[in-house]
Amino acid sequence: MTPLTENPFTLGVASGDCLPDSVVLWTRLAPRPYEPGNGLPAEGAVDVQWELACDASFRRLRQSGTVPAPAADNHTVHLEVRGLDPGGVYWYRFRVGRWISPVGRTRTAPAPDAVPDRVGFAVVSCMQYDEGYYTALGHLAREDLDAVLCIGDYIYENAINAQAGARGYTDDPLPEFFDHWTWNLTDYRLRYALGKSDPDLQAAHAAHPWFVTWDDHEVENNYAGLVSQNNDPVDVFRARRAAAYQAYWENMPLREALRPTGPDMPLYRRFHYGRLAQLDILDTRQYRSDQAYGDGWKYPGPESEDPARTITGDAQERWLLDGLSASTARWNVMAQQVAFSRRKNTTADRSEVSMDAWDGYPASRERVLAGVEQAGVENLAVLSGDVHVHYAMDVKRDFDDPGSRTLGVEVVGTSVSSGFDGEERPDDWNLMLAANPHMKYYDARRGYAVVTLDRCRLQADFRTVSGVVTPGGDISTAARFVSEAGAPGFSRA
């Protein structure tokens, strides 16, 4: 191959899916990231050298080698490094010719029998490029974390004009290509290139390993299984989903075992942080039943309450419940997409609820709660996103009875940029808190949540930024809540 004359590492580096002895290292070669094919040959592969060291200066080299970046995978690298030390911190980089990538920092999970003093995760979601800068992620890069949990909407499928919407680009407008909705593989590949060109996103990936799962916008808003929001013909939507899933796998630090086959991709999976935490990462899009009553906020009824309806699919549900039953971890963490706890929008006994969230699939939620209770899980933590707001909620055994047993807590993290700047107290702030006594906190500004676990308690720090429609916003901790081990339920710290 002719030596590259332009920097191929324009989209940064990433790592993820940490095991006690292994991590995935990722990069994508893209000397021309906003062009189909990245400015590289349409066939063959580019050889990429890599190094992993025990120090940031790479004086103590641990492993190195060469890996191909195939054109068939859009010149992405998914390197599964093995033979590492549990709980180890490592630095990595890639090289092609004279070009060297940014340095990334990663870490492995603790040994299976270890009991770490603490584990810290950031919860991020909803990065709509044209609704604001990824300012929150620049601050997240400086956090002291074990990993980042990205639980959906890493990209959005909407058309983006030359000014990038709220970002207001004028000196360097975007190519006209982005000003249409994503439909095919080239569309999705270039949409990831656009998002990954953001320096704050690159910094957050380089600073921490990520565990990722999707929600809807990685394909199309509020799709359900093979049912599109606009009821497109199934064969048309199947092809769109296949393209979206392929691009997702290519652009995330995911293992080869998760590579999609057409429109199918086995994304749900389980990780352990010693005996302190079991992390179950769910997929509530690929296998769900279609939303009841045409989606939206509707009154529950026979259609939504049908016991046969599922948000996870039968196989994933069995996997989740079996895993909870077998768990010996102090904390059982369920990272997933949409609000798990009930959210009414009126104080009346009968209220509309979201048909897209677990409220629209109450039989699914009941089976999970019954499984949690039967398994004797004492410390359940549900981590959610999707709705562009912060919530701290108690997970009740019976949401109709505020006095019923609390089985766990739910942290809903707000969006990184979706929804523009947002506001601390939106119009329905008083109503939502009054209608949902298990809801302890509600904030509609942009940011992320940090969840810290130790043997005694879970702490949830809700971070918010001062604004995202202009760059350079400040970060603050808007609220902090804790839940004691063995006595679940949030209280303000």
Stockholm file with secondary structure:
# STOCKHOLM 1.0

chainA/1-493         MTPLTENPFTLGVASGDCLPDSVVLWTRLAPRPYEPGNGLPAEGAVDVQWELACDASFRRLRQSGTVPAPAADNHTVHLEVRGLDPGGVYWYRFRVGRWISPVGRTRTAPAPDAVPDRVGFAVVSCMQYDEGYYTALGHLAREDLDAVLCIGDYIYENAINAQAGARGYTDDPLPEFFDHWTWNLTDYRLRYALGKSDPDLQAAHAAHPWFVTWDDHEVENNYAGLVSQNNDPVDVFRARRAAAYQAYWENMPLREALRPTGPDMPLYRRFHYGRLAQLDILDTRQYRSDQAYGDGWKYPGPESEDPARTITGDAQERWLLDGLSASTARWNVMAQQVAFSRRKNTTADRSEVSMDAWDGYPASRERVLAGVEQAGVENLAVLSGDVHVHYAMDVKRDFDDPGSRTLGVEVVGTSVSSGFDGEERPDDWNLMLAANPHMKYYDARRGYAVVTLDRCRLQADFRTVSGVVTPGGDISTAARFVSEAGAPGFSRA
#=GR chainA/1-493 SS CCCCSSCSCTTCEEEEEEETTEEEEEEECCSSTTSGGGGSCSSSEEEEEEEEESSTTSSSEEEEEEEEEEGGGTTEEEEEECSCCTTCEEEEEEEETTEECCCEEEECCCCTTCCCSCEEEEEECCCCGGGCCCHHHHHHTTSCCSEEEECSCSSCCSCCCTTTGGGCCCSSCCCGGGSSCCCSHHHHHHHHHHHHTCHHHHHHHHHSCEEECCCSTTTSTTCBTTBCTTCCCHHHHHHHHHHHHHHHHHHSCCCGGGCCBTTBCCCCEEEEETTTEEEEECCSSTTCCCCGGGSSEECCCTTTTCTTCCSSCHHHHHHHHHHHHHCCCSEEEEECSSCCSCCCSSSSSSCCEESSSGGGCHHHHHHHHHHHHHHTCCCEEEEECSSSSEEEEEEESCTTCTTSCEEEEEEECCCSSTTTTEESSCTTHHHHHHHCTTEEEEEEESEEEEEEECSSEEEEEEEEESCSSSSCCCEEEEEEEEEETTEEEEEEC
#=GC SS_cons         CCCCSSCSCTTCEEEEEEETTEEEEEEECCSSTTSGGGGSCSSSEEEEEEEEESSTTSSSEEEEEEEEEEGGGTTEEEEEECSCCTTCEEEEEEEETTEECCCEEEECCCCTTCCCSCEEEEEECCCCGGGCCCHHHHHHTTSCCSEEEECSCSSCCSCCCTTTGGGCCCSSCCCGGGSSCCCSHHHHHHHHHHHHTCHHHHHHHHHSCEEECCCSTTTSTTCBTTBCTTCCCHHHHHHHHHHHHHHHHHHSCCCGGGCCBTTBCCCCEEEEETTTEEEEECCSSTTCCCCGGGSSEECCCTTTTCTTCCSSCHHHHHHHHHHHHHCCCSEEEEECSSCCSCCCSSSSSSCCEESSSGGGCHHHHHHHHHHHHHHTCCCEEEEECSSSSEEEEEEESCTTCTTSCEEEEEEECCCSSTTTTEESSCTTHHHHHHHCTTEEEEEEESEEEEEEECSSEEEEEEEEESCSSSSCCCEEEEEEEEEETTEEEEEEC
//
